[in-house]
Amino acid sequence: QLQLVESGGGLVQPGGSLRLSCAASGINFSINTMGWYRQAPGKQREFVARITSGGSTNYADSVKGRFTISRDNAKNTLYLQMSSLKPEDTAVYFCNAARVDIWGYDYWGQGTQVTVSS
């Protein structure tokens, strides 16, 4: 089965750092565009960061300069390194896999909780 499993979430103080991982299986990982999205309680899911099969990245303005997205194709794993965390970063973070050559190809993990609080 196609599966995306996020891990690495937890409780961290403001200004702290956290590294999220997304382990992928059942897909040709290296040709997928991968991304991170997040959703806070009562709010819409929002884009955080994206990395293409060629390694190009882009970020939401709210996280630019603080978060870094990366991928390890040999391990079929996506990462999100988060630093200088703020309380407003508190959300469930979701991993996403997409294909630019297949219309409607769009898969999600179950999410991992990140809580930023003092």
PEMORA-V935129 format. One record per helix or strand of 3 or more residues. SS is the DSSP state (h for helix, s for strand). FROM is the first residue (numbers start at 0). TO is the last residue. Records with the same first field share a line. If there is no record, write none. Layout:
BEGIN
SS = FROM-TO / FROM-TO
END
This chain:
BEGIN
s = 2-6 / 9-11 / 17-24 / 32-38 / 45-50 / 56-58 / 66-71 / 76-81 / 90-97 / 105-107 / 111-115
h = 28-30 / 72-74 / 86-88
END
